[in-house]
Amino acid sequence: MANSSAVTVRHISKNHVTICAAEFYSVVLFNLADGNVEAIVAADDGSETIRLLIAGPGENQTMSIKTHDTGVVDIVYAETEK
């Protein structure tokens, strides 16, 4: 069930990114030891897997991740006070 647009990644702004999987795909997130996050987008039937590396927060930043019931994942970076 290969789909040329299995996932859409959008930069809403400099500090806001969304990941949206197509129908019959799902997103699973893993926190990596180095502070980065890996998103795995997989076809429900197992026919395709896509790996996305999401940069962790930089110095003086925080990162929040919210997954909506619709399957959209919001990644928001925010500056912290120095």
PDB file of N, CA, C and O in Angstrom:
ATOM      1  N   MET A   1       0.832  -1.183   0.000  1.00  0.00           N
ATOM      2  CA  MET A   1       0.000   0.000   0.000  1.00  0.00           C
ATOM      3  C   MET A   1       0.876   1.246   0.000  1.00  0.00           C
ATOM      4  O   MET A   1       0.577   2.191   0.730  1.00  0.00           O
ATOM      5  N   ALA A   2       1.925   1.283  -0.776  1.00  0.00           N
ATOM      6  CA  ALA A   2       2.819   2.433  -0.814  1.00  0.00           C
ATOM      7  C   ALA A   2       2.062   3.679  -1.238  1.00  0.00           C
ATOM      8  O   ALA A   2       1.232   3.644  -2.147  1.00  0.00           O
ATOM      9  N   ASN A   3       2.360   4.768  -0.572  1.00  0.00           N
ATOM     10  CA  ASN A   3       1.670   6.024  -0.793  1.00  0.00           C
ATOM     11  C   ASN A   3       2.729   7.103  -0.935  1.00  0.00           C
ATOM     12  O   ASN A   3       3.548   7.273  -0.032  1.00  0.00           O
ATOM     13  N   SER A   4       2.737   7.835  -2.036  1.00  0.00           N
ATOM     14  CA  SER A   4       3.773   8.831  -2.264  1.00  0.00           C
ATOM     15  C   SER A   4       3.693   9.984  -1.277  1.00  0.00           C
ATOM     16  O   SER A   4       4.661  10.731  -1.135  1.00  0.00           O
ATOM     17  N   SER A   5       2.577  10.148  -0.597  1.00  0.00           N
ATOM     18  CA  SER A   5       2.466  11.201   0.410  1.00  0.00           C
ATOM     19  C   SER A   5       2.008  10.588   1.737  1.00  0.00           C
ATOM     20  O   SER A   5       0.974  10.967   2.288  1.00  0.00           O
ATOM     21  N   ALA A   6       2.791   9.646   2.230  1.00  0.00           N
ATOM     22  CA  ALA A   6       2.459   8.952   3.477  1.00  0.00           C
ATOM     23  C   ALA A   6       2.500   9.884   4.673  1.00  0.00           C
ATOM     24  O   ALA A   6       1.796   9.672   5.661  1.00  0.00           O
ATOM     25  N   VAL A   7       3.324  10.910   4.582  1.00  0.00           N
ATOM     26  CA  VAL A   7       3.452  11.839   5.702  1.00  0.00           C
ATOM     27  C   VAL A   7       3.710  13.241   5.162  1.00  0.00           C
ATOM     28  O   VAL A   7       4.394  13.418   4.155  1.00  0.00           O
ATOM     29  N   THR A   8       3.157  14.219   5.840  1.00  0.00           N
ATOM     30  CA  THR A   8       3.395  15.620   5.509  1.00  0.00           C
ATOM     31  C   THR A   8       4.024  16.287   6.724  1.00  0.00           C
ATOM     32  O   THR A   8       3.476  16.238   7.825  1.00  0.00           O
ATOM     33  N   VAL A   9       5.177  16.911   6.512  1.00  0.00           N
ATOM     34  CA  VAL A   9       5.847  17.662   7.576  1.00  0.00           C
ATOM     35  C   VAL A   9       5.791  19.122   7.168  1.00  0.00           C
ATOM     36  O   VAL A   9       6.212  19.487   6.071  1.00  0.00           O
ATOM     37  N   ARG A  10       5.265  19.959   8.066  1.00  0.00           N
ATOM     38  CA  ARG A  10       5.123  21.389   7.750  1.00  0.00           C
ATOM     39  C   ARG A  10       5.825  22.228   8.805  1.00  0.00           C
ATOM     40  O   ARG A  10       5.696  21.977  10.003  1.00  0.00           O
ATOM     41  N   HIS A  11       6.562  23.217   8.352  1.00  0.00           N
ATOM     42  CA  HIS A  11       7.127  24.219   9.252  1.00  0.00           C
ATOM     43  C   HIS A  11       6.119  25.363   9.315  1.00  0.00           C
ATOM     44  O   HIS A  11       6.057  26.202   8.416  1.00  0.00           O
ATOM     45  N   ILE A  12       5.343  25.383  10.376  1.00  0.00           N
ATOM     46  CA  ILE A  12       4.329  26.426  10.553  1.00  0.00           C
ATOM     47  C   ILE A  12       5.021  27.764  10.821  1.00  0.00           C
ATOM     48  O   ILE A  12       4.616  28.806  10.305  1.00  0.00           O
ATOM     49  N   SER A  13       6.056  27.709  11.629  1.00  0.00           N
ATOM     50  CA  SER A  13       6.895  28.878  11.897  1.00  0.00           C
ATOM     51  C   SER A  13       8.283  28.365  12.253  1.00  0.00           C
ATOM     52  O   SER A  13       8.535  27.160  12.236  1.00  0.00           O
ATOM     53  N   LYS A  14       9.168  29.278  12.572  1.00  0.00           N
ATOM     54  CA  LYS A  14      10.536  28.895  12.945  1.00  0.00           C
ATOM     55  C   LYS A  14      10.535  27.909  14.118  1.00  0.00           C
ATOM     56  O   LYS A  14      11.399  27.036  14.194  1.00  0.00           O
ATOM     57  N   ASN A  15       9.590  28.042  15.011  1.00  0.00           N
ATOM     58  CA  ASN A  15       9.556  27.232  16.228  1.00  0.00           C
ATOM     59  C   ASN A  15       8.374  26.272  16.309  1.00  0.00           C
ATOM     60  O   ASN A  15       8.075  25.765  17.390  1.00  0.00           O
ATOM     61  N   HIS A  16       7.704  26.014  15.209  1.00  0.00           N
ATOM     62  CA  HIS A  16       6.526  25.133  15.231  1.00  0.00           C
ATOM     63  C   HIS A  16       6.519  24.254  13.981  1.00  0.00           C
ATOM     64  O   HIS A  16       6.479  24.746  12.854  1.00  0.00           O
ATOM     65  N   VAL A  17       6.557  22.948  14.209  1.00  0.00           N
ATOM     66  CA  VAL A  17       6.558  21.974  13.125  1.00  0.00           C
ATOM     67  C   VAL A  17       5.415  20.997  13.379  1.00  0.00           C
ATOM     68  O   VAL A  17       5.147  20.635  14.525  1.00  0.00           O
ATOM     69  N   THR A  18       4.739  20.568  12.311  1.00  0.00           N
ATOM     70  CA  THR A  18       3.706  19.547  12.447  1.00  0.00           C
ATOM     71  C   THR A  18       4.061  18.344  11.579  1.00  0.00           C
ATOM     72  O   THR A  18       4.676  18.470  10.520  1.00  0.00           O
ATOM     73  N   ILE A  19       3.652  17.179  12.065  1.00  0.00           N
ATOM     74  CA  ILE A  19       3.769  15.930  11.305  1.00  0.00           C
ATOM     75  C   ILE A  19       2.364  15.378  11.184  1.00  0.00           C
ATOM     76  O   ILE A  19       1.655  15.244  12.181  1.00  0.00           O
ATOM     77  N   CYS A  20       1.959  15.057   9.960  1.00  0.00           N
ATOM     78  CA  CYS A  20       0.621  14.529   9.728  1.00  0.00           C
ATOM     79  C   CYS A  20       0.731  13.295   8.833  1.00  0.00           C
ATOM     80  O   CYS A  20       1.142  13.389   7.677  1.00  0.00           O
ATOM     81  N   ALA A  21       0.364  12.152   9.376  1.00  0.00           N
ATOM     82  CA  ALA A  21       0.404  10.911   8.609  1.00  0.00           C
ATOM     83  C   ALA A  21      -0.861  10.781   7.766  1.00  0.00           C
ATOM     84  O   ALA A  21      -1.933  11.234   8.166  1.00  0.00           O
ATOM     85  N   ALA A  22      -0.728  10.163   6.607  1.00  0.00           N
ATOM     86  CA  ALA A  22      -1.877   9.920   5.729  1.00  0.00           C
ATOM     87  C   ALA A  22      -2.773   8.843   6.343  1.00  0.00           C
ATOM     88  O   ALA A  22      -2.404   8.177   7.311  1.00  0.00           O
ATOM     89  N   GLU A  23      -3.944   8.694   5.762  1.00  0.00           N
ATOM     90  CA  GLU A  23      -4.863   7.638   6.188  1.00  0.00           C
ATOM     91  C   GLU A  23      -4.159   6.283   6.050  1.00  0.00           C
ATOM     92  O   GLU A  23      -3.422   6.054   5.092  1.00  0.00           O
ATOM     93  N   PHE A  24      -4.389   5.410   6.996  1.00  0.00           N
ATOM     94  CA  PHE A  24      -3.786   4.073   7.055  1.00  0.00           C
ATOM     95  C   PHE A  24      -2.311   4.094   7.448  1.00  0.00           C
ATOM     96  O   PHE A  24      -1.608   3.102   7.250  1.00  0.00           O
ATOM     97  N   TYR A  25      -1.834   5.206   8.000  1.00  0.00           N
ATOM     98  CA  TYR A  25      -0.488   5.331   8.545  1.00  0.00           C
ATOM     99  C   TYR A  25      -0.599   5.862   9.970  1.00  0.00           C
ATOM    100  O   TYR A  25      -1.576   6.522  10.323  1.00  0.00           O
ATOM    101  N   SER A  26       0.405   5.571  10.777  1.00  0.00           N
ATOM    102  CA  SER A  26       0.425   6.103  12.131  1.00  0.00           C
ATOM    103  C   SER A  26       1.831   6.564  12.473  1.00  0.00           C
ATOM    104  O   SER A  26       2.806   6.153  11.844  1.00  0.00           O
ATOM    105  N   VAL A  27       1.920   7.435  13.493  1.00  0.00           N
ATOM    106  CA  VAL A  27       3.193   8.011  13.918  1.00  0.00           C
ATOM    107  C   VAL A  27       3.488   7.541  15.335  1.00  0.00           C
ATOM    108  O   VAL A  27       2.628   7.602  16.214  1.00  0.00           O
ATOM    109  N   VAL A  28       4.719   7.070  15.546  1.00  0.00           N
ATOM    110  CA  VAL A  28       5.192   6.704  16.880  1.00  0.00           C
ATOM    111  C   VAL A  28       6.455   7.516  17.143  1.00  0.00           C
ATOM    112  O   VAL A  28       7.325   7.616  16.278  1.00  0.00           O
ATOM    113  N   LEU A  29       6.554   8.095  18.335  1.00  0.00           N
ATOM    114  CA  LEU A  29       7.695   8.940  18.686  1.00  0.00           C
ATOM    115  C   LEU A  29       8.577   8.254  19.720  1.00  0.00           C
ATOM    116  O   LEU A  29       8.084   7.602  20.641  1.00  0.00           O
ATOM    117  N   PHE A  30       9.891   8.409  19.554  1.00  0.00           N
ATOM    118  CA  PHE A  30      10.868   7.873  20.496  1.00  0.00           C
ATOM    119  C   PHE A  30      11.803   8.998  20.922  1.00  0.00           C
ATOM    120  O   PHE A  30      12.356   9.699  20.074  1.00  0.00           O
ATOM    121  N   ASN A  31      11.982   9.174  22.220  1.00  0.00           N
ATOM    122  CA  ASN A  31      12.974  10.119  22.736  1.00  0.00           C
ATOM    123  C   ASN A  31      14.331   9.431  22.695  1.00  0.00           C
ATOM    124  O   ASN A  31      14.496   8.340  23.241  1.00  0.00           O
ATOM    125  N   LEU A  32      15.295  10.065  22.050  1.00  0.00           N
ATOM    126  CA  LEU A  32      16.637   9.504  21.951  1.00  0.00           C
ATOM    127  C   LEU A  32      17.516  10.046  23.072  1.00  0.00           C
ATOM    128  O   LEU A  32      17.250  11.119  23.612  1.00  0.00           O
ATOM    129  N   ALA A  33      18.551   9.309  23.416  1.00  0.00           N
ATOM    130  CA  ALA A  33      19.417   9.662  24.536  1.00  0.00           C
ATOM    131  C   ALA A  33      20.090  11.022  24.362  1.00  0.00           C
ATOM    132  O   ALA A  33      20.390  11.690  25.352  1.00  0.00           O
ATOM    133  N   ASP A  34      20.332  11.441  23.116  1.00  0.00           N
ATOM    134  CA  ASP A  34      21.030  12.705  22.883  1.00  0.00           C
ATOM    135  C   ASP A  34      20.103  13.927  22.892  1.00  0.00           C
ATOM    136  O   ASP A  34      20.546  15.036  22.594  1.00  0.00           O
ATOM    137  N   GLY A  35      18.823  13.736  23.230  1.00  0.00           N
ATOM    138  CA  GLY A  35      17.877  14.848  23.281  1.00  0.00           C
ATOM    139  C   GLY A  35      17.049  15.011  22.022  1.00  0.00           C
ATOM    140  O   GLY A  35      16.065  15.751  22.020  1.00  0.00           O
ATOM    141  N   ASN A  36      17.433  14.329  20.945  1.00  0.00           N
ATOM    142  CA  ASN A  36      16.643  14.361  19.724  1.00  0.00           C
ATOM    143  C   ASN A  36      15.454  13.412  19.854  1.00  0.00           C
ATOM    144  O   ASN A  36      15.375  12.626  20.798  1.00  0.00           O
ATOM    145  N   VAL A  37      14.545  13.493  18.906  1.00  0.00           N
ATOM    146  CA  VAL A  37      13.366  12.626  18.872  1.00  0.00           C
ATOM    147  C   VAL A  37      13.328  11.961  17.501  1.00  0.00           C
ATOM    148  O   VAL A  37      13.617  12.597  16.487  1.00  0.00           O
ATOM    149  N   GLU A  38      12.974  10.686  17.474  1.00  0.00           N
ATOM    150  CA  GLU A  38      12.783   9.997  16.202  1.00  0.00           C
ATOM    151  C   GLU A  38      11.301   9.701  16.042  1.00  0.00           C
ATOM    152  O   GLU A  38      10.668   9.139  16.937  1.00  0.00           O
ATOM    153  N   ALA A  39      10.753  10.084  14.893  1.00  0.00           N
ATOM    154  CA  ALA A  39       9.361   9.784  14.556  1.00  0.00           C
ATOM    155  C   ALA A  39       9.363   8.668  13.526  1.00  0.00           C
ATOM    156  O   ALA A  39      10.026   8.766  12.493  1.00  0.00           O
ATOM    157  N   ILE A  40       8.625   7.615  13.808  1.00  0.00           N
ATOM    158  CA  ILE A  40       8.467   6.511  12.875  1.00  0.00           C
ATOM    159  C   ILE A  40       7.049   6.601  12.317  1.00  0.00           C
ATOM    160  O   ILE A  40       6.073   6.552  13.065  1.00  0.00           O
ATOM    161  N   VAL A  41       6.948   6.732  11.008  1.00  0.00           N
ATOM    162  CA  VAL A  41       5.649   6.746  10.337  1.00  0.00           C
ATOM    163  C   VAL A  41       5.533   5.401   9.638  1.00  0.00           C
ATOM    164  O   VAL A  41       6.340   5.074   8.768  1.00  0.00           O
ATOM    165  N   ALA A  42       4.527   4.623  10.020  1.00  0.00           N
ATOM    166  CA  ALA A  42       4.408   3.267   9.496  1.00  0.00           C
ATOM    167  C   ALA A  42       3.025   3.031   8.908  1.00  0.00           C
ATOM    168  O   ALA A  42       2.016   3.487   9.447  1.00  0.00           O
ATOM    169  N   ALA A  43       2.999   2.309   7.791  1.00  0.00           N
ATOM    170  CA  ALA A  43       1.733   1.890   7.198  1.00  0.00           C
ATOM    171  C   ALA A  43       1.095   0.864   8.128  1.00  0.00           C
ATOM    172  O   ALA A  43       1.788   0.011   8.684  1.00  0.00           O
ATOM    173  N   ASP A  44      -0.201   0.942   8.296  1.00  0.00           N
ATOM    174  CA  ASP A  44      -0.912   0.015   9.176  1.00  0.00           C
ATOM    175  C   ASP A  44      -0.737  -1.436   8.743  1.00  0.00           C
ATOM    176  O   ASP A  44      -0.793  -2.338   9.579  1.00  0.00           O
ATOM    177  N   ASP A  45      -0.526  -1.673   7.454  1.00  0.00           N
ATOM    178  CA  ASP A  45      -0.347  -3.049   6.971  1.00  0.00           C
ATOM    179  C   ASP A  45       1.119  -3.488   6.974  1.00  0.00           C
ATOM    180  O   ASP A  45       1.429  -4.595   6.533  1.00  0.00           O
ATOM    181  N   GLY A  46       2.019  -2.637   7.463  1.00  0.00           N
ATOM    182  CA  GLY A  46       3.426  -2.987   7.564  1.00  0.00           C
ATOM    183  C   GLY A  46       4.222  -2.877   6.279  1.00  0.00           C
ATOM    184  O   GLY A  46       5.384  -3.282   6.243  1.00  0.00           O
ATOM    185  N   SER A  47       3.631  -2.340   5.224  1.00  0.00           N
ATOM    186  CA  SER A  47       4.305  -2.296   3.925  1.00  0.00           C
ATOM    187  C   SER A  47       5.347  -1.190   3.795  1.00  0.00           C
ATOM    188  O   SER A  47       6.174  -1.230   2.884  1.00  0.00           O
ATOM    189  N   GLU A  48       5.321  -0.213   4.682  1.00  0.00           N
ATOM    190  CA  GLU A  48       6.230   0.922   4.529  1.00  0.00           C
ATOM    191  C   GLU A  48       6.514   1.528   5.898  1.00  0.00           C
ATOM    192  O   GLU A  48       5.634   1.612   6.755  1.00  0.00           O
ATOM    193  N   THR A  49       7.764   1.948   6.085  1.00  0.00           N
ATOM    194  CA  THR A  49       8.164   2.645   7.309  1.00  0.00           C
ATOM    195  C   THR A  49       9.060   3.807   6.922  1.00  0.00           C
ATOM    196  O   THR A  49       9.973   3.661   6.109  1.00  0.00           O
ATOM    197  N   ILE A  50       8.790   4.959   7.511  1.00  0.00           N
ATOM    198  CA  ILE A  50       9.577   6.165   7.249  1.00  0.00           C
ATOM    199  C   ILE A  50      10.109   6.657   8.585  1.00  0.00           C
ATOM    200  O   ILE A  50       9.359   6.760   9.556  1.00  0.00           O
ATOM    201  N   ARG A  51      11.408   6.964   8.638  1.00  0.00           N
ATOM    202  CA  ARG A  51      12.028   7.475   9.857  1.00  0.00           C
ATOM    203  C   ARG A  51      12.319   8.960   9.686  1.00  0.00           C
ATOM    204  O   ARG A  51      12.890   9.383   8.680  1.00  0.00           O
ATOM    205  N   LEU A  52      11.921   9.740  10.676  1.00  0.00           N
ATOM    206  CA  LEU A  52      12.202  11.175  10.680  1.00  0.00           C
ATOM    207  C   LEU A  52      12.965  11.515  11.949  1.00  0.00           C
ATOM    208  O   LEU A  52      12.553  11.122  13.040  1.00  0.00           O
ATOM    209  N   LEU A  53      14.064  12.236  11.826  1.00  0.00           N
ATOM    210  CA  LEU A  53      14.816  12.683  12.981  1.00  0.00           C
ATOM    211  C   LEU A  53      14.425  14.122  13.276  1.00  0.00           C
ATOM    212  O   LEU A  53      14.490  14.986  12.402  1.00  0.00           O
ATOM    213  N   ILE A  54      14.019  14.370  14.513  1.00  0.00           N
ATOM    214  CA  ILE A  54      13.592  15.704  14.934  1.00  0.00           C
ATOM    215  C   ILE A  54      14.649  16.232  15.886  1.00  0.00           C
ATOM    216  O   ILE A  54      14.943  15.609  16.906  1.00  0.00           O
ATOM    217  N   ALA A  55      15.220  17.379  15.554  1.00  0.00           N
ATOM    218  CA  ALA A  55      16.267  17.963  16.390  1.00  0.00           C
ATOM    219  C   ALA A  55      15.707  18.329  17.748  1.00  0.00           C
ATOM    220  O   ALA A  55      14.639  18.932  17.858  1.00  0.00           O
ATOM    221  N   GLY A  56      16.442  17.957  18.771  1.00  0.00           N
ATOM    222  CA  GLY A  56      16.063  18.313  20.131  1.00  0.00           C
ATOM    223  C   GLY A  56      16.254  19.803  20.366  1.00  0.00           C
ATOM    224  O   GLY A  56      16.773  20.517  19.509  1.00  0.00           O
ATOM    225  N   PRO A  57      15.833  20.256  21.521  1.00  0.00           N
ATOM    226  CA  PRO A  57      15.964  21.686  21.811  1.00  0.00           C
ATOM    227  C   PRO A  57      17.423  22.102  21.909  1.00  0.00           C
ATOM    228  O   PRO A  57      18.270  21.347  22.386  1.00  0.00           O
ATOM    229  N   GLY A  58      17.696  23.299  21.456  1.00  0.00           N
ATOM    230  CA  GLY A  58      19.039  23.842  21.564  1.00  0.00           C
ATOM    231  C   GLY A  58      19.256  24.439  22.935  1.00  0.00           C
ATOM    232  O   GLY A  58      18.396  24.377  23.813  1.00  0.00           O
ATOM    233  N   GLU A  59      20.420  25.014  23.092  1.00  0.00           N
ATOM    234  CA  GLU A  59      20.718  25.691  24.354  1.00  0.00           C
ATOM    235  C   GLU A  59      19.710  26.817  24.551  1.00  0.00           C
ATOM    236  O   GLU A  59      19.401  27.541  23.605  1.00  0.00           O
ATOM    237  N   ASN A  60      19.203  26.968  25.750  1.00  0.00           N
ATOM    238  CA  ASN A  60      18.204  27.989  26.097  1.00  0.00           C
ATOM    239  C   ASN A  60      16.877  27.780  25.374  1.00  0.00           C
ATOM    240  O   ASN A  60      16.172  28.748  25.088  1.00  0.00           O
ATOM    241  N   GLN A  61      16.524  26.519  25.074  1.00  0.00           N
ATOM    242  CA  GLN A  61      15.241  26.189  24.457  1.00  0.00           C
ATOM    243  C   GLN A  61      14.596  25.024  25.192  1.00  0.00           C
ATOM    244  O   GLN A  61      15.265  24.218  25.838  1.00  0.00           O
ATOM    245  N   THR A  62      13.283  24.962  25.073  1.00  0.00           N
ATOM    246  CA  THR A  62      12.538  23.777  25.481  1.00  0.00           C
ATOM    247  C   THR A  62      11.794  23.288  24.250  1.00  0.00           C
ATOM    248  O   THR A  62      11.624  24.025  23.278  1.00  0.00           O
ATOM    249  N   MET A  63      11.355  22.045  24.301  1.00  0.00           N
ATOM    250  CA  MET A  63      10.586  21.482  23.195  1.00  0.00           C
ATOM    251  C   MET A  63       9.392  20.751  23.790  1.00  0.00           C
ATOM    252  O   MET A  63       9.544  19.951  24.713  1.00  0.00           O
ATOM    253  N   SER A  64       8.216  21.023  23.264  1.00  0.00           N
ATOM    254  CA  SER A  64       7.030  20.283  23.690  1.00  0.00           C
ATOM    255  C   SER A  64       6.439  19.574  22.482  1.00  0.00           C
ATOM    256  O   SER A  64       6.458  20.088  21.363  1.00  0.00           O
ATOM    257  N   ILE A  65       5.915  18.382  22.735  1.00  0.00           N
ATOM    258  CA  ILE A  65       5.319  17.573  21.673  1.00  0.00           C
ATOM    259  C   ILE A  65       3.917  17.202  22.114  1.00  0.00           C
ATOM    260  O   ILE A  65       3.711  16.688  23.213  1.00  0.00           O
ATOM    261  N   LYS A  66       2.958  17.469  21.244  1.00  0.00           N
ATOM    262  CA  LYS A  66       1.563  17.134  21.532  1.00  0.00           C
ATOM    263  C   LYS A  66       1.009  16.335  20.361  1.00  0.00           C
ATOM    264  O   LYS A  66       1.125  16.747  19.207  1.00  0.00           O
ATOM    265  N   THR A  67       0.405  15.190  20.665  1.00  0.00           N
ATOM    266  CA  THR A  67      -0.234  14.371  19.636  1.00  0.00           C
ATOM    267  C   THR A  67      -1.741  14.522  19.774  1.00  0.00           C
ATOM    268  O   THR A  67      -2.300  14.286  20.845  1.00  0.00           O
ATOM    269  N   HIS A  68      -2.383  14.909  18.709  1.00  0.00           N
ATOM    270  CA  HIS A  68      -3.835  15.111  18.698  1.00  0.00           C
ATOM    271  C   HIS A  68      -4.554  13.816  18.334  1.00  0.00           C
ATOM    272  O   HIS A  68      -3.963  12.917  17.738  1.00  0.00           O
ATOM    273  N   ASP A  69      -5.827  13.727  18.694  1.00  0.00           N
ATOM    274  CA  ASP A  69      -6.639  12.551  18.354  1.00  0.00           C
ATOM    275  C   ASP A  69      -6.698  12.318  16.847  1.00  0.00           C
ATOM    276  O   ASP A  69      -6.914  11.192  16.398  1.00  0.00           O
ATOM    277  N   THR A  70      -6.510  13.368  16.076  1.00  0.00           N
ATOM    278  CA  THR A  70      -6.551  13.269  14.613  1.00  0.00           C
ATOM    279  C   THR A  70      -5.284  12.639  14.049  1.00  0.00           C
ATOM    280  O   THR A  70      -5.228  12.313  12.863  1.00  0.00           O
ATOM    281  N   GLY A  71      -4.255  12.463  14.899  1.00  0.00           N
ATOM    282  CA  GLY A  71      -2.991  11.898  14.447  1.00  0.00           C
ATOM    283  C   GLY A  71      -1.938  12.938  14.130  1.00  0.00           C
ATOM    284  O   GLY A  71      -0.789  12.588  13.860  1.00  0.00           O
ATOM    285  N   VAL A  72      -2.306  14.215  14.157  1.00  0.00           N
ATOM    286  CA  VAL A  72      -1.341  15.286  13.905  1.00  0.00           C
ATOM    287  C   VAL A  72      -0.446  15.443  15.137  1.00  0.00           C
ATOM    288  O   VAL A  72      -0.920  15.434  16.273  1.00  0.00           O
ATOM    289  N   VAL A  73       0.843  15.584  14.886  1.00  0.00           N
ATOM    290  CA  VAL A  73       1.807  15.787  15.962  1.00  0.00           C
ATOM    291  C   VAL A  73       2.337  17.216  15.855  1.00  0.00           C
ATOM    292  O   VAL A  73       2.840  17.620  14.806  1.00  0.00           O
ATOM    293  N   ASP A  74       2.222  17.979  16.946  1.00  0.00           N
ATOM    294  CA  ASP A  74       2.746  19.346  17.018  1.00  0.00           C
ATOM    295  C   ASP A  74       4.043  19.334  17.807  1.00  0.00           C
ATOM    296  O   ASP A  74       4.108  18.780  18.904  1.00  0.00           O
ATOM    297  N   ILE A  75       5.074  19.948  17.245  1.00  0.00           N
ATOM    298  CA  ILE A  75       6.352  20.094  17.917  1.00  0.00           C
ATOM    299  C   ILE A  75       6.616  21.594  18.013  1.00  0.00           C
ATOM    300  O   ILE A  75       6.694  22.297  17.005  1.00  0.00           O
ATOM    301  N   VAL A  76       6.753  22.066  19.255  1.00  0.00           N
ATOM    302  CA  VAL A  76       6.919  23.505  19.472  1.00  0.00           C
ATOM    303  C   VAL A  76       8.174  23.728  20.313  1.00  0.00           C
ATOM    304  O   VAL A  76       8.344  23.140  21.381  1.00  0.00           O
ATOM    305  N   TYR A  77       9.044  24.591  19.801  1.00  0.00           N
ATOM    306  CA  TYR A  77      10.240  25.013  20.525  1.00  0.00           C
ATOM    307  C   TYR A  77       9.960  26.369  21.143  1.00  0.00           C
ATOM    308  O   TYR A  77       9.303  27.216  20.537  1.00  0.00           O
ATOM    309  N   ALA A  78      10.464  26.571  22.361  1.00  0.00           N
ATOM    310  CA  ALA A  78      10.297  27.859  23.030  1.00  0.00           C
ATOM    311  C   ALA A  78      11.621  28.265  23.656  1.00  0.00           C
ATOM    312  O   ALA A  78      12.378  27.428  24.147  1.00  0.00           O
ATOM    313  N   GLU A  79      11.885  29.558  23.629  1.00  0.00           N
ATOM    314  CA  GLU A  79      13.098  30.078  24.243  1.00  0.00           C
ATOM    315  C   GLU A  79      12.906  30.131  25.755  1.00  0.00           C
ATOM    316  O   GLU A  79      11.827  30.474  26.237  1.00  0.00           O
ATOM    317  N   THR A  80      13.949  29.794  26.494  1.00  0.00           N
ATOM    318  CA  THR A  80      13.920  29.913  27.947  1.00  0.00           C
ATOM    319  C   THR A  80      14.714  31.144  28.331  1.00  0.00           C
ATOM    320  O   THR A  80      15.546  31.635  27.568  1.00  0.00           O
ATOM    321  N   GLU A  81      14.442  31.627  29.520  1.00  0.00           N
ATOM    322  CA  GLU A  81      15.192  32.797  29.989  1.00  0.00           C
ATOM    323  C   GLU A  81      16.621  32.404  30.320  1.00  0.00           C
ATOM    324  O   GLU A  81      16.873  31.328  30.862  1.00  0.00           O
ATOM    325  N   LYS A  82      17.541  33.274  29.994  1.00  0.00           N
ATOM    326  CA  LYS A  82      18.971  33.001  30.216  1.00  0.00           C
ATOM    327  C   LYS A  82      19.347  33.265  31.647  1.00  0.00           C
ATOM    328  O   LYS A  82      20.506  33.092  32.023  1.00  0.00           O
TER     329      LYS A  82
END
